[in-house]
Amino acid sequence: MAPIIELRNVTKYFGSGRDQVTAVDAISLDIEAGEIVCLVGESGCGKSTTGRMVVGLLPPSEGQILYQGQDISAMERADYQDYRRAVQIIHQDPYASLNPTQTVRQMITAPLLRHQTQRGGPTANGSGRRGKRRDAERRAAELLEIVDLTPVADFLDKYPHQLSGGQRQRVSVARALTVEPKFIVADEAVSMVDVSIRVSLLNMLYRLKDEFDVTFLFITHDLALAKYFAWEGRITVMYLGRIVEEGPTPRLITDSRHPYTQALLGAVPEADPELARKKVHVELRSAEIPSLLNLPAGCTFHPRCPYFVPGQCDARVPALESIADGGTVACPVRKAESIQLV
C-alpha cells in the first residue's frame, strides 16, 4: 500500500536570476498512514515551505508530491477536491489564521455546511436548509467539546479577539477537523502559545490522532517538543533546505549521527543537573548560518561543522545513506559513528 504522502525530489525556488533562493532542495520523504513525523530545523531551513507544498498552498518548482499514490499536480478535479479536504493545515499564528469578523460559530459551521461532512450521515433534524443548519451547529458544538473548549455556549458566539492564544489555536484545530481530514500539517502549532499550555495542546493533538485516525506532519524548531510528541514516530532534520538526518525518534534522540542534529540536541535545556553533566556538546566552527543567496559548495553545513574534512565535505553534496539501526544520514564522515546523548 502506498504511503499517504510521498515527496519525490521536491525543490522549491523563490525569485529568479541572481536573486533566486532555493528554499527546499530535492528532498524525498514518505509518510505512512497513522504515523507522526516531525520536521525539525532552524528558522529559514524550509520546514514551513515544505508543509505548505504538502497541503497544496504552494506548488513545487521541481519534483512530485503524491497523495495516496497520485501526483497532486496531475489529479482530476474531483480527486483534487478530495485531497484538499483530506489534507489540512494548522497554522503557526492563531492571531492571523482566524477571520476577525466571524464568530466561532460561523468559522466552524461554514465548512460543515459547505462540505456536509458532519458525522451521522444525512440530515437528522429535518430536511432542507434549516435541518442542515441544525446539524452543522450540533456538530460544531461536538468539535468544540473535542478540543476542550467547554462549556461550549461560552465560546460559540465569541470573536477571535475575545479568546486567548491557546483558545484560538483550539478553534483552529476544530475548524481543521470539520472536513474529517486524514492528514494534518501542524506548522509550529504550539510555538505562539504560553509554555504552560503547550503540553495540553500536544496531548489534545495526540488524542485526536487516535480518535480521528489522523496522520501528522508536525513542524517545529524545538527538538524537545518533537521528542515529546513523536516518541513513537519519526524525526526528520532539515538544514538549509535539505534533509540531513531522519529516523525513529528514540534512535535519533539517543544516538544521533549528523553533527547538526547533535548540535541541536546539545542546545536543548536539561533540568536534571546529573543528566546535564553527561550531555555531549558539539562545538561548532561558526555560529553564522550561510546566506541562502550564496550557499557553500558540497555539504552546506561544512563551514560550521567540527568534523569538516577539506576536499571531501566541500566537494560534493552528501547523499542520505541508510543506518543499520534505523533511518538515514547525509554525512559519510559520521555515518559509522555515534555520540550517546541522554
Secondary structure, 3 states (H helix, E strand, C coil): CCCCEEEEEEEEEECCHHHCEEEEEEEEEEECCCCEEEEECCCCCCHHHHHHHHCCCCCCCEEEEEECCEEHHHCCHHHHHHHHHHEEEECCCCCCCCCCCCCHHHHHHHHHHHHCCCCCCCCCCCCHHHHHHHHHHHHHHHHHHHCCCCCHHHCCCCCHHHCCHHHHHHHHHHHHHCCCCCEEEEECCCCCCCHHHHHHHHHHHHHHHHHHCCEEEEEECCHHHHHHHCCCCEEEEEECCEEEEEEEHHHHHHCCCCHHHHHHHHCCCCCCHHHHHHCCCCCCCCCCCCCCCCCCCCCCCCCCCCCCCCCCCCCCCCCCEECCCCCEECCCCCCCCCCCCC
